[in-house]
Amino acid sequence: MKVVSKSMVQKHAIAGAALLAFFVAMSPGASAKHRAVKAAPQQASVVAHLPLPGASVSRLALQQHGSKQYLYVEQGSRDGFAIVDVTKPDQPSVIRSEVWPNEASTGRLQMVGGRLALAEAPDAATAETISRTETLKVLDLSDPANPRTILTFSGVTSTLADDARNLVYITNSDGLWILKHAPEQAMPWDTHACRSEDASSDTASCL
């Protein structure tokens, strides 16, 4: 009969226990500990709210003037459109309101290039007819906070902006009008991050 020493039995028992502990540790549920689930970062949040009295908003357009940002809020009534300073998104403020070219109940603002806009409103007498005409104001947005009317057309039946050639086509009872506007370019008041070459420029405008 083979005699097995007590110490040998103890060694086998210890080895078996270690092997069992290993398999238990490797089992799928062994390492499942109750951990606090981290909430996913929120991808969007409200930073400001600005009440807009009057008719509902039908269109938005953004204009930049140097380091300033202005939002044009177009409303579908004779309220016209509002200009909101959104340079600081958490502190928006209405700085000016513009009415439509006539007493129309609706209107439309069309941006042309970066320094021009067309404010169109249907003529009251033709608002409900098929051949509707509009009153059109051409606005200079060189200073977006203070639009300036430079041309006005009445009885307008159609408009088309050709941004590639900086042209605007307008038709009314007098025929076809073709406007040429200046291409968008860096203005003297446009600022940018300072670069090394700005150090040697007398006219550089940088931040």
C-alpha positions as CSV (number, residue, x, y, z in Angstrom):
1,M,0.0,0.0,0.0
2,K,1.3,3.4,-1.0
3,V,1.7,5.7,2.0
4,V,0.9,9.3,1.5
5,S,2.4,11.7,4.0
6,K,0.3,14.2,5.8
7,S,2.2,17.1,4.4
8,M,1.6,15.9,0.8
9,V,-2.1,15.8,1.4
10,Q,-2.0,19.3,2.8
11,K,-0.1,20.6,-0.2
12,H,-2.7,19.0,-2.6
13,A,-5.5,20.5,-0.6
14,I,-4.0,24.0,-0.7
15,A,-3.4,23.7,-4.4
16,G,-6.9,22.5,-5.1
17,A,-8.3,25.4,-3.0
18,A,-6.2,27.9,-4.9
19,L,-7.3,26.4,-8.3
20,L,-11.0,26.6,-7.2
21,A,-10.5,30.2,-6.1
22,F,-9.0,31.0,-9.5
23,F,-11.9,29.6,-11.4
24,V,-14.4,31.4,-9.2
25,A,-12.6,34.6,-9.7
26,M,-12.7,34.2,-13.5
27,S,-16.4,33.4,-13.6
28,P,-18.5,36.2,-15.3
29,G,-20.3,37.2,-12.2
30,A,-17.4,37.2,-9.9
31,S,-16.1,40.6,-10.6
32,A,-19.5,42.3,-10.8
33,K,-19.4,44.8,-8.1
34,H,-21.9,47.5,-7.5
35,R,-20.4,50.6,-9.0
36,A,-22.0,54.0,-9.2
37,V,-23.1,54.6,-12.8
38,K,-21.7,57.9,-14.1
39,A,-24.2,60.1,-15.9
40,A,-23.3,60.9,-19.5
41,P,-22.2,64.5,-20.1
42,Q,-25.0,66.7,-21.3
43,Q,-24.4,67.7,-24.9
44,A,-26.6,70.9,-24.8
45,S,-27.9,73.3,-22.2
46,V,-29.9,76.5,-22.2
47,V,-27.6,79.5,-21.5
48,A,-30.2,82.3,-22.0
49,H,-33.8,83.0,-22.8
50,L,-35.1,86.3,-24.4
51,P,-38.9,86.8,-24.7
52,L,-39.9,88.2,-28.1
53,P,-43.2,90.1,-28.0
54,G,-45.3,90.3,-31.1
55,A,-45.8,87.8,-34.0
56,S,-44.1,84.5,-34.2
57,V,-40.6,84.4,-35.6
58,S,-40.3,83.0,-39.2
59,R,-36.6,83.3,-39.9
60,L,-33.2,84.0,-38.3
61,A,-30.0,85.3,-39.9
62,L,-26.6,86.0,-38.3
63,Q,-24.3,88.9,-39.1
64,Q,-20.8,89.6,-37.8
65,H,-19.3,93.0,-37.4
66,G,-15.7,92.8,-36.1
67,S,-15.9,91.1,-32.8
68,K,-19.7,91.6,-32.5
69,Q,-22.4,89.1,-33.5
70,Y,-25.9,90.2,-34.4
71,L,-29.0,88.0,-34.9
72,Y,-31.7,89.3,-37.2
73,V,-35.0,87.9,-36.0
74,E,-37.7,88.1,-38.7
75,Q,-41.3,88.2,-37.6
76,G,-44.3,87.5,-39.8
77,S,-46.3,90.6,-39.2
78,R,-46.0,94.4,-39.4
79,D,-43.7,94.1,-36.4
80,G,-40.9,93.7,-39.0
81,F,-37.6,92.3,-37.6
82,A,-35.5,92.8,-34.5
83,I,-31.8,93.0,-34.2
84,V,-30.4,91.1,-31.2
85,D,-26.8,91.5,-29.9
86,V,-25.7,87.9,-29.2
87,T,-21.9,88.7,-28.9
88,K,-22.3,87.2,-25.4
89,P,-24.7,84.3,-25.9
90,D,-25.7,84.3,-22.2
91,Q,-26.6,88.0,-22.3
92,P,-28.7,88.6,-25.5
93,S,-30.3,92.0,-25.9
94,V,-32.6,93.6,-28.4
95,I,-30.8,96.7,-29.7
96,R,-33.2,97.8,-32.5
97,S,-36.4,97.0,-34.3
98,E,-37.2,97.6,-38.0
99,V,-40.6,97.7,-39.6
100,W,-41.4,96.3,-43.0
101,P,-41.3,98.7,-46.0
102,N,-45.1,99.3,-45.9
103,E,-48.2,98.4,-43.9
104,A,-48.1,94.7,-44.9
105,S,-49.0,92.0,-42.5
106,T,-46.1,89.8,-43.5
107,G,-42.6,90.4,-44.8
108,R,-39.3,88.7,-45.6
109,L,-35.6,89.5,-45.1
110,Q,-33.1,88.2,-47.6
111,M,-29.4,88.4,-46.9
112,V,-27.2,89.3,-49.9
113,G,-23.5,88.8,-49.5
114,G,-22.2,89.9,-46.1
115,R,-23.1,93.6,-46.2
116,L,-26.5,93.8,-47.9
117,A,-30.1,92.7,-47.2
118,L,-33.4,92.9,-49.1
119,A,-36.5,93.7,-46.9
120,E,-39.5,92.7,-48.9
121,A,-43.2,93.1,-48.0
122,P,-46.3,92.5,-50.1
123,D,-48.3,95.5,-51.2
124,A,-51.6,95.5,-49.4
125,A,-53.7,95.9,-52.6
126,T,-52.2,92.8,-54.1
127,A,-51.6,90.6,-51.1
128,E,-54.4,88.2,-52.0
129,T,-54.0,88.1,-55.7
130,I,-52.0,85.8,-57.9
131,S,-49.9,88.6,-59.5
132,R,-48.7,89.9,-56.1
133,T,-46.3,92.9,-56.0
134,E,-44.0,93.9,-53.2
135,T,-42.2,97.0,-51.9
136,L,-38.5,96.3,-51.6
137,K,-35.9,98.1,-49.5
138,V,-32.2,97.5,-50.1
139,L,-30.4,97.8,-46.7
140,D,-26.8,98.5,-46.2
141,L,-25.5,96.3,-43.4
142,S,-22.0,97.7,-43.2
143,D,-23.0,98.5,-39.6
144,P,-25.3,95.5,-38.8
145,A,-26.6,97.2,-35.6
146,N,-27.9,100.2,-37.7
147,P,-29.2,99.1,-41.1
148,R,-29.4,101.9,-43.6
149,T,-31.9,102.0,-46.5
150,I,-30.0,102.9,-49.7
151,L,-32.7,102.1,-52.3
152,T,-36.4,101.5,-52.4
153,F,-38.4,99.8,-55.2
154,S,-42.2,99.6,-55.5
155,G,-44.4,97.2,-57.4
156,V,-41.7,94.5,-57.3
157,T,-42.7,91.2,-58.9
158,S,-39.5,89.1,-58.5
159,T,-36.0,89.2,-57.1
160,L,-32.9,87.1,-57.6
161,A,-29.5,87.3,-55.9
162,D,-26.4,86.2,-57.9
163,D,-23.8,85.9,-55.1
164,A,-21.1,84.6,-57.4
165,R,-21.1,87.8,-59.3
166,N,-22.3,90.1,-56.6
167,L,-25.5,91.0,-58.5
168,V,-29.2,91.4,-57.6
169,Y,-31.9,91.2,-60.2
170,I,-35.2,93.1,-59.5
171,T,-38.3,93.3,-61.7
172,N,-41.3,95.6,-61.5
173,S,-43.7,97.4,-63.8
174,D,-40.7,99.6,-65.0
175,G,-38.8,96.5,-66.2
176,L,-35.6,94.8,-65.0
177,W,-33.2,96.4,-62.5
178,I,-29.7,95.0,-62.0
179,L,-27.8,96.0,-58.8
180,K,-24.1,95.5,-58.3
181,H,-22.8,95.4,-54.7
182,A,-19.4,95.3,-53.3
183,P,-17.9,91.9,-52.6
184,E,-17.5,90.8,-49.0
185,Q,-14.0,91.6,-47.8
186,A,-12.1,92.3,-44.7
187,M,-13.1,95.7,-43.4
188,P,-10.7,98.1,-41.5
189,W,-12.7,97.4,-38.3
190,D,-12.5,93.6,-38.8
191,T,-10.3,92.1,-36.1
192,H,-8.4,88.9,-35.9
193,A,-6.0,87.1,-33.6
194,C,-2.6,88.9,-33.6
195,R,0.1,87.3,-35.7
196,S,3.8,87.9,-35.9
197,E,3.4,90.0,-39.1
198,D,1.1,92.4,-37.4
199,A,4.0,93.7,-35.3
200,S,5.4,95.5,-38.4
201,S,2.1,96.8,-39.7
202,D,0.9,100.3,-39.0
203,T,-2.7,99.5,-39.9
204,A,-3.0,96.0,-38.3
205,S,-6.2,95.4,-36.4
206,C,-5.9,92.4,-34.1
207,L,-6.8,91.2,-30.6
